[in-house]
Amino acid sequence: MININISRVIRWYKGVCSYYMRKIHADLEWQSRFYNHIFRDDAEYRRIDNYINNNPANWINDNFRLPINK
């Protein structure tokens, strides 16, 4: 069986997406690293799940967000 891990899956995904997105936006750049983490217990899972679900509400306060052109 082929050894498939999260790094290989993300590398494949970014490669395929990059190919098509660069046809539209030639200077596309990805974040160079990603952070993965194994949940150690249910409390940790719930804490991270809560962060992911509530984080979009904090986007308006993000100093690095790009302005929306309307």
mmCIF file of the N, C-alpha and C atoms, coordinates in Angstrom:
data_MODEL
# 
_entry.id   MODEL 
# 
loop_
_atom_site.group_PDB 
_atom_site.id 
_atom_site.type_symbol 
_atom_site.label_atom_id 
_atom_site.label_alt_id 
_atom_site.label_comp_id 
_atom_site.label_asym_id 
_atom_site.label_entity_id 
_atom_site.label_seq_id 
_atom_site.pdbx_PDB_ins_code 
_atom_site.Cartn_x 
_atom_site.Cartn_y 
_atom_site.Cartn_z 
_atom_site.occupancy 
_atom_site.B_iso_or_equiv 
_atom_site.pdbx_formal_charge 
_atom_site.auth_seq_id 
_atom_site.auth_comp_id 
_atom_site.auth_asym_id 
_atom_site.auth_atom_id 
_atom_site.pdbx_PDB_model_num 
ATOM 1   N N  . MET A 1 1  ? 0.847   -1.187 0.000   1.00 0.00 ? 1  MET A N  1 
ATOM 2   C CA . MET A 1 1  ? 0.000   0.000  0.000   1.00 0.00 ? 1  MET A CA 1 
ATOM 3   C C  . MET A 1 1  ? 0.891   1.248  0.000   1.00 0.00 ? 1  MET A C  1 
ATOM 4   N N  . ILE A 1 2  ? 0.447   2.268  -0.712  1.00 0.00 ? 2  ILE A N  1 
ATOM 5   C CA . ILE A 1 2  ? 1.197   3.524  -0.788  1.00 0.00 ? 2  ILE A CA 1 
ATOM 6   C C  . ILE A 1 2  ? 1.070   4.260  0.541   1.00 0.00 ? 2  ILE A C  1 
ATOM 7   N N  . ASN A 1 3  ? 2.193   4.780  1.021   1.00 0.00 ? 3  ASN A N  1 
ATOM 8   C CA . ASN A 1 3  ? 2.196   5.548  2.265   1.00 0.00 ? 3  ASN A CA 1 
ATOM 9   C C  . ASN A 1 3  ? 1.653   6.948  1.983   1.00 0.00 ? 3  ASN A C  1 
ATOM 10  N N  . ILE A 1 4  ? 0.434   7.209  2.435   1.00 0.00 ? 4  ILE A N  1 
ATOM 11  C CA . ILE A 1 4  ? -0.194  8.523  2.234   1.00 0.00 ? 4  ILE A CA 1 
ATOM 12  C C  . ILE A 1 4  ? -0.277  9.210  3.591   1.00 0.00 ? 4  ILE A C  1 
ATOM 13  N N  . ASN A 1 5  ? 0.220   10.431 3.661   1.00 0.00 ? 5  ASN A N  1 
ATOM 14  C CA . ASN A 1 5  ? 0.135   11.206 4.889   1.00 0.00 ? 5  ASN A CA 1 
ATOM 15  C C  . ASN A 1 5  ? -0.386  12.602 4.565   1.00 0.00 ? 5  ASN A C  1 
ATOM 16  N N  . ILE A 1 6  ? -0.656  13.364 5.583   1.00 0.00 ? 6  ILE A N  1 
ATOM 17  C CA . ILE A 1 6  ? -1.257  14.686 5.395   1.00 0.00 ? 6  ILE A CA 1 
ATOM 18  C C  . ILE A 1 6  ? -0.365  15.603 4.562   1.00 0.00 ? 6  ILE A C  1 
ATOM 19  N N  . SER A 1 7  ? 0.940   15.512 4.727   1.00 0.00 ? 7  SER A N  1 
ATOM 20  C CA . SER A 1 7  ? 1.845   16.359 3.940   1.00 0.00 ? 7  SER A CA 1 
ATOM 21  C C  . SER A 1 7  ? 1.747   16.039 2.458   1.00 0.00 ? 7  SER A C  1 
ATOM 22  N N  . ARG A 1 8  ? 1.674   14.771 2.123   1.00 0.00 ? 8  ARG A N  1 
ATOM 23  C CA . ARG A 1 8  ? 1.575   14.379 0.722   1.00 0.00 ? 8  ARG A CA 1 
ATOM 24  C C  . ARG A 1 8  ? 0.238   14.825 0.126   1.00 0.00 ? 8  ARG A C  1 
ATOM 25  N N  . VAL A 1 9  ? -0.833  14.689 0.880   1.00 0.00 ? 9  VAL A N  1 
ATOM 26  C CA . VAL A 1 9  ? -2.152  15.105 0.403   1.00 0.00 ? 9  VAL A CA 1 
ATOM 27  C C  . VAL A 1 9  ? -2.172  16.610 0.162   1.00 0.00 ? 9  VAL A C  1 
ATOM 28  N N  . ILE A 1 10 ? -1.646  17.382 1.092   1.00 0.00 ? 10 ILE A N  1 
ATOM 29  C CA . ILE A 1 10 ? -1.634  18.841 0.936   1.00 0.00 ? 10 ILE A CA 1 
ATOM 30  C C  . ILE A 1 10 ? -0.730  19.258 -0.216  1.00 0.00 ? 10 ILE A C  1 
ATOM 31  N N  . ARG A 1 11 ? 0.414   18.614 -0.365  1.00 0.00 ? 11 ARG A N  1 
ATOM 32  C CA . ARG A 1 11 ? 1.317   18.924 -1.484  1.00 0.00 ? 11 ARG A CA 1 
ATOM 33  C C  . ARG A 1 11 ? 0.609   18.697 -2.821  1.00 0.00 ? 11 ARG A C  1 
ATOM 34  N N  . TRP A 1 12 ? -0.126  17.556 -2.944  1.00 0.00 ? 12 TRP A N  1 
ATOM 35  C CA . TRP A 1 12 ? -0.864  17.263 -4.166  1.00 0.00 ? 12 TRP A CA 1 
ATOM 36  C C  . TRP A 1 12 ? -1.953  18.314 -4.402  1.00 0.00 ? 12 TRP A C  1 
ATOM 37  N N  . TYR A 1 13 ? -2.716  18.617 -3.360  1.00 0.00 ? 13 TYR A N  1 
ATOM 38  C CA . TYR A 1 13 ? -3.803  19.581 -3.475  1.00 0.00 ? 13 TYR A CA 1 
ATOM 39  C C  . TYR A 1 13 ? -3.281  20.954 -3.913  1.00 0.00 ? 13 TYR A C  1 
ATOM 40  N N  . LYS A 1 14 ? -2.215  21.407 -3.258  1.00 0.00 ? 14 LYS A N  1 
ATOM 41  C CA . LYS A 1 14 ? -1.659  22.723 -3.599  1.00 0.00 ? 14 LYS A CA 1 
ATOM 42  C C  . LYS A 1 14 ? -1.103  22.729 -5.017  1.00 0.00 ? 14 LYS A C  1 
ATOM 43  N N  . GLY A 1 15 ? -0.527  21.618 -5.452  1.00 0.00 ? 15 GLY A N  1 
ATOM 44  C CA . GLY A 1 15 ? 0.006   21.534 -6.810  1.00 0.00 ? 15 GLY A CA 1 
ATOM 45  C C  . GLY A 1 15 ? -1.084  21.641 -7.866  1.00 0.00 ? 15 GLY A C  1 
ATOM 46  N N  . VAL A 1 16 ? -2.166  20.890 -7.675  1.00 0.00 ? 16 VAL A N  1 
ATOM 47  C CA . VAL A 1 16 ? -3.282  20.930 -8.615  1.00 0.00 ? 16 VAL A CA 1 
ATOM 48  C C  . VAL A 1 16 ? -3.936  22.312 -8.617  1.00 0.00 ? 16 VAL A C  1 
ATOM 49  N N  . CYS A 1 17 ? -4.204  22.841 -7.433  1.00 0.00 ? 17 CYS A N  1 
ATOM 50  C CA . CYS A 1 17 ? -4.827  24.171 -7.348  1.00 0.00 ? 17 CYS A CA 1 
ATOM 51  C C  . CYS A 1 17 ? -3.935  25.241 -7.960  1.00 0.00 ? 17 CYS A C  1 
ATOM 52  N N  . SER A 1 18 ? -2.642  25.175 -7.676  1.00 0.00 ? 18 SER A N  1 
ATOM 53  C CA . SER A 1 18 ? -1.707  26.167 -8.205  1.00 0.00 ? 18 SER A CA 1 
ATOM 54  C C  . SER A 1 18 ? -1.717  26.179 -9.727  1.00 0.00 ? 18 SER A C  1 
ATOM 55  N N  . TYR A 1 19 ? -1.736  24.999 -10.316 1.00 0.00 ? 19 TYR A N  1 
ATOM 56  C CA . TYR A 1 19 ? -1.727  24.892 -11.779 1.00 0.00 ? 19 TYR A CA 1 
ATOM 57  C C  . TYR A 1 19 ? -2.882  25.689 -12.386 1.00 0.00 ? 19 TYR A C  1 
ATOM 58  N N  . TYR A 1 20 ? -4.088  25.472 -11.842 1.00 0.00 ? 20 TYR A N  1 
ATOM 59  C CA . TYR A 1 20 ? -5.260  26.151 -12.397 1.00 0.00 ? 20 TYR A CA 1 
ATOM 60  C C  . TYR A 1 20 ? -5.357  27.614 -11.969 1.00 0.00 ? 20 TYR A C  1 
ATOM 61  N N  . MET A 1 21 ? -5.017  27.923 -10.730 1.00 0.00 ? 21 MET A N  1 
ATOM 62  C CA . MET A 1 21 ? -5.127  29.306 -10.265 1.00 0.00 ? 21 MET A CA 1 
ATOM 63  C C  . MET A 1 21 ? -4.106  30.218 -10.930 1.00 0.00 ? 21 MET A C  1 
ATOM 64  N N  . ARG A 1 22 ? -2.942  29.693 -11.275 1.00 0.00 ? 22 ARG A N  1 
ATOM 65  C CA . ARG A 1 22 ? -1.939  30.537 -11.929 1.00 0.00 ? 22 ARG A CA 1 
ATOM 66  C C  . ARG A 1 22 ? -2.326  30.905 -13.352 1.00 0.00 ? 22 ARG A C  1 
ATOM 67  N N  . LYS A 1 23 ? -3.282  30.193 -13.912 1.00 0.00 ? 23 LYS A N  1 
ATOM 68  C CA . LYS A 1 23 ? -3.821  30.581 -15.219 1.00 0.00 ? 23 LYS A CA 1 
ATOM 69  C C  . LYS A 1 23 ? -4.628  31.869 -15.086 1.00 0.00 ? 23 LYS A C  1 
ATOM 70  N N  . ILE A 1 24 ? -5.178  32.104 -13.915 1.00 0.00 ? 24 ILE A N  1 
ATOM 71  C CA . ILE A 1 24 ? -5.985  33.297 -13.656 1.00 0.00 ? 24 ILE A CA 1 
ATOM 72  C C  . ILE A 1 24 ? -5.156  34.381 -12.981 1.00 0.00 ? 24 ILE A C  1 
ATOM 73  N N  . HIS A 1 25 ? -4.331  33.982 -12.025 1.00 0.00 ? 25 HIS A N  1 
ATOM 74  C CA . HIS A 1 25 ? -3.560  34.927 -11.209 1.00 0.00 ? 25 HIS A CA 1 
ATOM 75  C C  . HIS A 1 25 ? -2.111  34.430 -11.183 1.00 0.00 ? 25 HIS A C  1 
ATOM 76  N N  . ALA A 1 26 ? -1.315  34.879 -12.153 1.00 0.00 ? 26 ALA A N  1 
ATOM 77  C CA . ALA A 1 26 ? 0.015   34.323 -12.396 1.00 0.00 ? 26 ALA A CA 1 
ATOM 78  C C  . ALA A 1 26 ? 0.975   34.425 -11.216 1.00 0.00 ? 26 ALA A C  1 
ATOM 79  N N  . ASP A 1 27 ? 0.811   35.408 -10.346 1.00 0.00 ? 27 ASP A N  1 
ATOM 80  C CA . ASP A 1 27 ? 1.761   35.574 -9.237  1.00 0.00 ? 27 ASP A CA 1 
ATOM 81  C C  . ASP A 1 27 ? 1.253   34.994 -7.917  1.00 0.00 ? 27 ASP A C  1 
ATOM 82  N N  . LEU A 1 28 ? 0.382   33.984 -8.002  1.00 0.00 ? 28 LEU A N  1 
ATOM 83  C CA . LEU A 1 28 ? -0.135  33.316 -6.817  1.00 0.00 ? 28 LEU A CA 1 
ATOM 84  C C  . LEU A 1 28 ? 0.994   32.748 -5.965  1.00 0.00 ? 28 LEU A C  1 
ATOM 85  N N  . GLU A 1 29 ? 0.914   32.948 -4.649  1.00 0.00 ? 29 GLU A N  1 
ATOM 86  C CA . GLU A 1 29 ? 1.877   32.360 -3.723  1.00 0.00 ? 29 GLU A CA 1 
ATOM 87  C C  . GLU A 1 29 ? 1.115   31.743 -2.562  1.00 0.00 ? 29 GLU A C  1 
ATOM 88  N N  . TRP A 1 30 ? 1.551   30.578 -2.135  1.00 0.00 ? 30 TRP A N  1 
ATOM 89  C CA . TRP A 1 30 ? 0.963   29.893 -0.996  1.00 0.00 ? 30 TRP A CA 1 
ATOM 90  C C  . TRP A 1 30 ? 1.756   30.210 0.257   1.00 0.00 ? 30 TRP A C  1 
ATOM 91  N N  . GLN A 1 31 ? 1.115   30.050 1.395   1.00 0.00 ? 31 GLN A N  1 
ATOM 92  C CA . GLN A 1 31 ? 1.830   30.099 2.669   1.00 0.00 ? 31 GLN A CA 1 
ATOM 93  C C  . GLN A 1 31 ? 2.835   28.949 2.643   1.00 0.00 ? 31 GLN A C  1 
ATOM 94  N N  . SER A 1 32 ? 4.064   29.190 3.056   1.00 0.00 ? 32 SER A N  1 
ATOM 95  C CA . SER A 1 32 ? 5.117   28.198 2.884   1.00 0.00 ? 32 SER A CA 1 
ATOM 96  C C  . SER A 1 32 ? 4.992   27.008 3.825   1.00 0.00 ? 32 SER A C  1 
ATOM 97  N N  . ARG A 1 33 ? 4.400   27.155 4.950   1.00 0.00 ? 33 ARG A N  1 
ATOM 98  C CA . ARG A 1 33 ? 4.291   26.060 5.922   1.00 0.00 ? 33 ARG A CA 1 
ATOM 99  C C  . ARG A 1 33 ? 2.862   25.964 6.437   1.00 0.00 ? 33 ARG A C  1 
ATOM 100 N N  . PHE A 1 34 ? 2.516   24.812 6.921   1.00 0.00 ? 34 PHE A N  1 
ATOM 101 C CA . PHE A 1 34 ? 1.237   24.647 7.598   1.00 0.00 ? 34 PHE A CA 1 
ATOM 102 C C  . PHE A 1 34 ? 1.509   23.930 8.909   1.00 0.00 ? 34 PHE A C  1 
ATOM 103 N N  . TYR A 1 35 ? 0.587   24.062 9.819   1.00 0.00 ? 35 TYR A N  1 
ATOM 104 C CA . TYR A 1 35 ? 0.751   23.488 11.150  1.00 0.00 ? 35 TYR A CA 1 
ATOM 105 C C  . TYR A 1 35 ? -0.281  22.384 11.321  1.00 0.00 ? 35 TYR A C  1 
ATOM 106 N N  . ASN A 1 36 ? 0.167   21.184 11.630  1.00 0.00 ? 36 ASN A N  1 
ATOM 107 C CA . ASN A 1 36 ? -0.787  20.118 11.918  1.00 0.00 ? 36 ASN A CA 1 
ATOM 108 C C  . ASN A 1 36 ? -0.618  19.692 13.368  1.00 0.00 ? 36 ASN A C  1 
ATOM 109 N N  . HIS A 1 37 ? -1.681  19.177 13.925  1.00 0.00 ? 37 HIS A N  1 
ATOM 110 C CA . HIS A 1 37 ? -1.683  18.854 15.345  1.00 0.00 ? 37 HIS A CA 1 
ATOM 111 C C  . HIS A 1 37 ? -2.631  17.690 15.593  1.00 0.00 ? 37 HIS A C  1 
ATOM 112 N N  . ILE A 1 38 ? -2.218  16.739 16.369  1.00 0.00 ? 38 ILE A N  1 
ATOM 113 C CA . ILE A 1 38 ? -3.060  15.606 16.738  1.00 0.00 ? 38 ILE A CA 1 
ATOM 114 C C  . ILE A 1 38 ? -3.778  15.954 18.037  1.00 0.00 ? 38 ILE A C  1 
ATOM 115 N N  . PHE A 1 39 ? -5.095  15.812 18.029  1.00 0.00 ? 39 PHE A N  1 
ATOM 116 C CA . PHE A 1 39 ? -5.868  16.074 19.241  1.00 0.00 ? 39 PHE A CA 1 
ATOM 117 C C  . PHE A 1 39 ? -5.549  15.008 20.271  1.00 0.00 ? 39 PHE A C  1 
ATOM 118 N N  . ARG A 1 40 ? -5.238  15.433 21.484  1.00 0.00 ? 40 ARG A N  1 
ATOM 119 C CA . ARG A 1 40 ? -4.863  14.505 22.558  1.00 0.00 ? 40 ARG A CA 1 
ATOM 120 C C  . ARG A 1 40 ? -6.058  14.011 23.368  1.00 0.00 ? 40 ARG A C  1 
ATOM 121 N N  . ASP A 1 41 ? -7.130  14.818 23.409  1.00 0.00 ? 41 ASP A N  1 
ATOM 122 C CA . ASP A 1 41 ? -8.314  14.403 24.152  1.00 0.00 ? 41 ASP A CA 1 
ATOM 123 C C  . ASP A 1 41 ? -9.523  15.193 23.656  1.00 0.00 ? 41 ASP A C  1 
ATOM 124 N N  . ASP A 1 42 ? -10.682 14.858 24.163  1.00 0.00 ? 42 ASP A N  1 
ATOM 125 C CA . ASP A 1 42 ? -11.923 15.487 23.726  1.00 0.00 ? 42 ASP A CA 1 
ATOM 126 C C  . ASP A 1 42 ? -11.956 16.979 24.044  1.00 0.00 ? 42 ASP A C  1 
ATOM 127 N N  . ALA A 1 43 ? -11.420 17.371 25.193  1.00 0.00 ? 43 ALA A N  1 
ATOM 128 C CA . ALA A 1 43 ? -11.414 18.794 25.566  1.00 0.00 ? 43 ALA A CA 1 
ATOM 129 C C  . ALA A 1 43 ? -10.589 19.607 24.574  1.00 0.00 ? 43 ALA A C  1 
ATOM 130 N N  . GLU A 1 44 ? -9.458  19.066 24.163  1.00 0.00 ? 44 GLU A N  1 
ATOM 131 C CA . GLU A 1 44 ? -8.614  19.766 23.191  1.00 0.00 ? 44 GLU A CA 1 
ATOM 132 C C  . GLU A 1 44 ? -9.332  19.867 21.848  1.00 0.00 ? 44 GLU A C  1 
ATOM 133 N N  . TYR A 1 45 ? -9.990  18.784 21.446  1.00 0.00 ? 45 TYR A N  1 
ATOM 134 C CA . TYR A 1 45 ? -10.766 18.817 20.204  1.00 0.00 ? 45 TYR A CA 1 
ATOM 135 C C  . TYR A 1 45 ? -11.835 19.906 20.269  1.00 0.00 ? 45 TYR A C  1 
ATOM 136 N N  . ARG A 1 46 ? -12.581 19.961 21.360  1.00 0.00 ? 46 ARG A N  1 
ATOM 137 C CA . ARG A 1 46 ? -13.637 20.962 21.503  1.00 0.00 ? 46 ARG A CA 1 
ATOM 138 C C  . ARG A 1 46 ? -13.086 22.387 21.494  1.00 0.00 ? 46 ARG A C  1 
ATOM 139 N N  . ARG A 1 47 ? -11.932 22.607 22.134  1.00 0.00 ? 47 ARG A N  1 
ATOM 140 C CA . ARG A 1 47 ? -11.309 23.940 22.160  1.00 0.00 ? 47 ARG A CA 1 
ATOM 141 C C  . ARG A 1 47 ? -10.923 24.376 20.742  1.00 0.00 ? 47 ARG A C  1 
ATOM 142 N N  . ILE A 1 48 ? -10.303 23.486 19.985  1.00 0.00 ? 48 ILE A N  1 
ATOM 143 C CA . ILE A 1 48 ? -9.869  23.827 18.626  1.00 0.00 ? 48 ILE A CA 1 
ATOM 144 C C  . ILE A 1 48 ? -11.069 23.958 17.694  1.00 0.00 ? 48 ILE A C  1 
ATOM 145 N N  . ASP A 1 49 ? -12.062 23.085 17.848  1.00 0.00 ? 49 ASP A N  1 
ATOM 146 C CA . ASP A 1 49 ? -13.277 23.173 17.051  1.00 0.00 ? 49 ASP A CA 1 
ATOM 147 C C  . ASP A 1 49 ? -13.982 24.509 17.289  1.00 0.00 ? 49 ASP A C  1 
ATOM 148 N N  . ASN A 1 50 ? -14.041 24.932 18.524  1.00 0.00 ? 50 ASN A N  1 
ATOM 149 C CA . ASN A 1 50 ? -14.632 26.216 18.869  1.00 0.00 ? 50 ASN A CA 1 
ATOM 150 C C  . ASN A 1 50 ? -13.866 27.371 18.219  1.00 0.00 ? 50 ASN A C  1 
ATOM 151 N N  . TYR A 1 51 ? -12.545 27.304 18.253  1.00 0.00 ? 51 TYR A N  1 
ATOM 152 C CA . TYR A 1 51 ? -11.716 28.341 17.619  1.00 0.00 ? 51 TYR A CA 1 
ATOM 153 C C  . TYR A 1 51 ? -12.007 28.415 16.117  1.00 0.00 ? 51 TYR A C  1 
ATOM 154 N N  . ILE A 1 52 ? -12.031 27.256 15.458  1.00 0.00 ? 52 ILE A N  1 
ATOM 155 C CA . ILE A 1 52 ? -12.265 27.231 14.008  1.00 0.00 ? 52 ILE A CA 1 
ATOM 156 C C  . ILE A 1 52 ? -13.648 27.787 13.679  1.00 0.00 ? 52 ILE A C  1 
ATOM 157 N N  . ASN A 1 53 ? -14.650 27.382 14.430  1.00 0.00 ? 53 ASN A N  1 
ATOM 158 C CA . ASN A 1 53 ? -16.017 27.827 14.143  1.00 0.00 ? 53 ASN A CA 1 
ATOM 159 C C  . ASN A 1 53 ? -16.240 29.299 14.442  1.00 0.00 ? 53 ASN A C  1 
ATOM 160 N N  . ASN A 1 54 ? -15.567 29.838 15.440  1.00 0.00 ? 54 ASN A N  1 
ATOM 161 C CA . ASN A 1 54 ? -15.785 31.234 15.832  1.00 0.00 ? 54 ASN A CA 1 
ATOM 162 C C  . ASN A 1 54 ? -14.793 32.210 15.218  1.00 0.00 ? 54 ASN A C  1 
ATOM 163 N N  . ASN A 1 55 ? -13.720 31.720 14.629  1.00 0.00 ? 55 ASN A N  1 
ATOM 164 C CA . ASN A 1 55 ? -12.686 32.591 14.092  1.00 0.00 ? 55 ASN A CA 1 
ATOM 165 C C  . ASN A 1 55 ? -13.181 33.528 12.984  1.00 0.00 ? 55 ASN A C  1 
ATOM 166 N N  . PRO A 1 56 ? -14.064 33.096 12.068  1.00 0.00 ? 56 PRO A N  1 
ATOM 167 C CA . PRO A 1 56 ? -14.524 34.035 11.032  1.00 0.00 ? 56 PRO A CA 1 
ATOM 168 C C  . PRO A 1 56 ? -15.163 35.300 11.592  1.00 0.00 ? 56 PRO A C  1 
ATOM 169 N N  . ALA A 1 57 ? -15.775 35.213 12.742  1.00 0.00 ? 57 ALA A N  1 
ATOM 170 C CA . ALA A 1 57 ? -16.384 36.409 13.352  1.00 0.00 ? 57 ALA A CA 1 
ATOM 171 C C  . ALA A 1 57 ? -15.320 37.425 13.761  1.00 0.00 ? 57 ALA A C  1 
ATOM 172 N N  . ASN A 1 58 ? -14.101 36.983 13.968  1.00 0.00 ? 58 ASN A N  1 
ATOM 173 C CA . ASN A 1 58 ? -13.004 37.872 14.357  1.00 0.00 ? 58 ASN A CA 1 
ATOM 174 C C  . ASN A 1 58 ? -12.280 38.476 13.153  1.00 0.00 ? 58 ASN A C  1 
ATOM 175 N N  . TRP A 1 59 ? -12.657 38.071 11.954  1.00 0.00 ? 59 TRP A N  1 
ATOM 176 C CA . TRP A 1 59 ? -11.957 38.500 10.748  1.00 0.00 ? 59 TRP A CA 1 
ATOM 177 C C  . TRP A 1 59 ? -11.939 40.020 10.598  1.00 0.00 ? 59 TRP A C  1 
ATOM 178 N N  . ILE A 1 60 ? -13.010 40.667 10.950  1.00 0.00 ? 60 ILE A N  1 
ATOM 179 C CA . ILE A 1 60 ? -13.103 42.120 10.796  1.00 0.00 ? 60 ILE A CA 1 
ATOM 180 C C  . ILE A 1 60 ? -12.030 42.842 11.612  1.00 0.00 ? 60 ILE A C  1 
ATOM 181 N N  . ASN A 1 61 ? -11.558 42.223 12.690  1.00 0.00 ? 61 ASN A N  1 
ATOM 182 C CA . ASN A 1 61 ? -10.531 42.829 13.543  1.00 0.00 ? 61 ASN A CA 1 
ATOM 183 C C  . ASN A 1 61 ? -9.112  42.422 13.160  1.00 0.00 ? 61 ASN A C  1 
ATOM 184 N N  . ASP A 1 62 ? -8.975  41.616 12.113  1.00 0.00 ? 62 ASP A N  1 
ATOM 185 C CA . ASP A 1 62 ? -7.667  41.114 11.704  1.00 0.00 ? 62 ASP A CA 1 
ATOM 186 C C  . ASP A 1 62 ? -6.851  42.225 11.025  1.00 0.00 ? 62 ASP A C  1 
ATOM 187 N N  . ASN A 1 63 ? -5.673  42.510 11.558  1.00 0.00 ? 63 ASN A N  1 
ATOM 188 C CA . ASN A 1 63 ? -4.823  43.564 10.992  1.00 0.00 ? 63 ASN A CA 1 
ATOM 189 C C  . ASN A 1 63 ? -4.263  43.222 9.623   1.00 0.00 ? 63 ASN A C  1 
ATOM 190 N N  . PHE A 1 64 ? -4.277  41.945 9.246   1.00 0.00 ? 64 PHE A N  1 
ATOM 191 C CA . PHE A 1 64 ? -3.678  41.524 7.983   1.00 0.00 ? 64 PHE A CA 1 
ATOM 192 C C  . PHE A 1 64 ? -4.699  41.275 6.880   1.00 0.00 ? 64 PHE A C  1 
ATOM 193 N N  . ARG A 1 65 ? -5.981  41.500 7.150   1.00 0.00 ? 65 ARG A N  1 
ATOM 194 C CA . ARG A 1 65 ? -6.992  41.233 6.129   1.00 0.00 ? 65 ARG A CA 1 
ATOM 195 C C  . ARG A 1 65 ? -6.903  42.269 5.012   1.00 0.00 ? 65 ARG A C  1 
ATOM 196 N N  . LEU A 1 66 ? -7.297  41.839 3.836   1.00 0.00 ? 66 LEU A N  1 
ATOM 197 C CA . LEU A 1 66 ? -7.312  42.742 2.701   1.00 0.00 ? 66 LEU A CA 1 
ATOM 198 C C  . LEU A 1 66 ? -8.647  43.464 2.637   1.00 0.00 ? 66 LEU A C  1 
ATOM 199 N N  . PRO A 1 67 ? -8.649  44.697 2.194   1.00 0.00 ? 67 PRO A N  1 
ATOM 200 C CA . PRO A 1 67 ? -9.928  45.432 2.095   1.00 0.00 ? 67 PRO A CA 1 
ATOM 201 C C  . PRO A 1 67 ? -10.823 44.812 1.037   1.00 0.00 ? 67 PRO A C  1 
ATOM 202 N N  . ILE A 1 68 ? -12.121 44.890 1.244   1.00 0.00 ? 68 ILE A N  1 
ATOM 203 C CA . ILE A 1 68 ? -13.095 44.373 0.276   1.00 0.00 ? 68 ILE A CA 1 
ATOM 204 C C  . ILE A 1 68 ? -13.424 45.494 -0.704  1.00 0.00 ? 68 ILE A C  1 
ATOM 205 N N  . ASN A 1 69 ? -13.278 45.195 -1.981  1.00 0.00 ? 69 ASN A N  1 
ATOM 206 C CA . ASN A 1 69 ? -13.631 46.157 -3.019  1.00 0.00 ? 69 ASN A CA 1 
ATOM 207 C C  . ASN A 1 69 ? -15.055 45.901 -3.451  1.00 0.00 ? 69 ASN A C  1 
ATOM 208 N N  . LYS A 1 70 ? -15.915 46.893 -3.280  1.00 0.00 ? 70 LYS A N  1 
ATOM 209 C CA . LYS A 1 70 ? -17.321 46.742 -3.672  1.00 0.00 ? 70 LYS A CA 1 
ATOM 210 C C  . LYS A 1 70 ? -17.625 47.592 -4.871  1.00 0.00 ? 70 LYS A C  1 
# 
